[in-house]
């Protein structure tokens, strides 16, 4: 109860800045000017629980981790209350030790993150000559070039580029044609069996309606997931080519 | 042969990415590697002395011309763009990956005390963090590490240029080092 008066003022502002239970604890330690190696657990636990109450009363979503920490604190507090054995058989560890270790470690990384943010960051503090990124690198015959397996993010980027390009051409579109992803999957597999490989654009052919682009992309993701096809490119930002996976 | 320094300067300017020493050596096969390195050092010193708008920087294992950090806000005015900055939580997660790599998600979470799935996804999308492999333990968790782009963005020559973690030294914990992992 003794810290209630000074407590009430800074709740609301500080709440959203905590990154997690450890961050909240570090804040409380700093605020109370406590020695991190000698934390008064009763005091800190009480303040910590008050914060949790605050968060709840504001109807904010409380991450489960906060509750786990609360129980850890209460556990430590109860262990601290136990009388020390008369003759300690073996050196018993301070119940706070693990928590202190965790706090110090987290604090170190918090500082490391702050240091990183203060470095001359590209596009914020320092700039290079604008890199020339060709929209599409020339089509290279596959086979001779080293192939890089395409990551899902690159695939999504390629999809995004295509959709934005298409959207420029057709803004309004009403389509009643009905086709399912399964149909497109079968279509892709059939065409891949005839040709060795296809680019994403070739897969679409001339019919670049928005729904078809999306369905083709979904079909492609499904096929990649099922390991029935593989997506490769020859270089970063290169054309993505789809190859049939060799069946065993 | 023309002035080697001038050639090297031209190569660095003309490159879109930081130029590695080996690449310069390929262009100038008749020049000793040590001489090229020396010339690069001279060139860097020259740009430093001149204290102009351009710095010759060692980043991500190569050499690149960059604007002087103090002039950042002028260049930003020209570009009119606001860089997408990382949240505090994302920076913390990135710092943990940078210092602890190769690292799995559960290790990051035990340090931060909260779930980091969402943050890791964001860092992967920004290509600051990459998947290095899978740890050979039950569940085969994904191992994360930083990318070359991370070095470029944070103006780092290599990972060893990261400042050492201060407080971790004090801990002196034997379990500090996790098992060595293959694959980098």
Contacts between the chains, C-beta under 8 A, distances in Angstrom:
chain1	res1	chain2	res2	distance
A	17	B	88	7.9
A	19	B	88	6.2
A	19	B	89	5.1
A	19	B	92	6.6
A	19	B	112	7.1
A	19	B	114	7.0
A	20	B	112	5.9
A	20	B	113	4.5
A	20	B	114	3.7
A	21	B	113	5.2
A	21	B	114	7.4
A	22	B	112	7.0
A	22	B	113	4.1
A	23	B	113	7.8
A	63	B	114	6.2
A	63	B	115	7.5
A	65	B	113	5.7
A	65	B	114	5.0
A	65	B	115	7.3
A	69	B	113	7.0
A	101	B	171	6.2
A	101	B	173	6.7
A	102	B	110	7.9
A	102	B	111	7.8
A	102	B	113	7.3
A	104	B	167	5.2
A	104	B	168	7.7
A	104	B	170	6.9
A	104	B	171	5.8
A	105	B	111	5.7
A	105	B	167	7.6
A	105	B	168	6.7
A	105	B	171	6.8
A	106	B	111	5.9
A	106	B	112	6.7
A	106	B	113	6.7
A	107	B	167	5.8
A	108	B	165	4.8
A	108	B	166	6.2
A	108	B	167	3.9
A	108	B	168	4.9
A	109	B	92	5.9
A	109	B	95	5.2
A	109	B	96	5.3
A	109	B	99	7.1
A	109	B	111	6.0
A	109	B	112	7.6
A	109	B	165	7.4
A	110	B	92	6.1
A	111	B	165	7.9
A	111	B	166	6.5
A	111	B	167	7.3
A	112	B	95	4.2
A	112	B	98	7.7
A	112	B	99	6.2
A	112	B	162	7.9
A	112	B	163	7.5
A	112	B	165	5.7
A	113	B	88	7.2
A	113	B	91	4.1
A	113	B	92	4.4
A	113	B	94	7.1
A	113	B	95	4.1
A	114	B	91	7.8
A	115	B	163	5.7
A	116	B	91	6.2
A	116	B	94	7.0
A	116	B	95	5.6
A	116	B	98	7.4
A	116	B	154	6.0
A	117	B	86	7.8
A	117	B	91	5.6
A	119	B	154	5.0
A	119	B	155	5.4
A	119	B	156	7.5
A	120	B	66	7.9
A	120	B	69	3.8
A	120	B	72	7.5
A	120	B	155	4.7
A	121	B	83	7.4
A	121	B	153	6.1
A	121	B	154	6.3
A	121	B	155	7.0
A	122	B	66	7.8
A	122	B	152	5.9
A	122	B	153	4.6
A	122	B	154	7.6
A	122	B	155	6.8
A	123	B	81	7.6
A	123	B	83	4.4
A	123	B	153	7.7
A	124	B	72	6.5
A	124	B	76	7.7
A	124	B	83	4.5
A	124	B	85	7.0
A	125	B	69	4.6
A	125	B	72	3.9
A	126	B	55	7.6
A	126	B	57	7.7
A	126	B	66	4.4
A	126	B	67	5.4
A	126	B	68	7.6
A	126	B	69	5.3
A	126	B	72	6.5
A	126	B	155	6.3
A	127	B	66	6.7
A	127	B	67	4.6
A	127	B	72	7.6
A	127	B	75	4.9
A	127	B	79	7.5
A	128	B	64	5.9
A	128	B	65	6.7
A	128	B	66	5.5
A	128	B	67	7.8
A	129	B	13	7.4
A	129	B	16	7.9
A	129	B	65	6.8
A	131	B	16	4.4
A	131	B	17	7.4
A	132	B	16	6.1
A	153	B	124	7.1
A	153	B	125	5.9
A	153	B	127	7.7
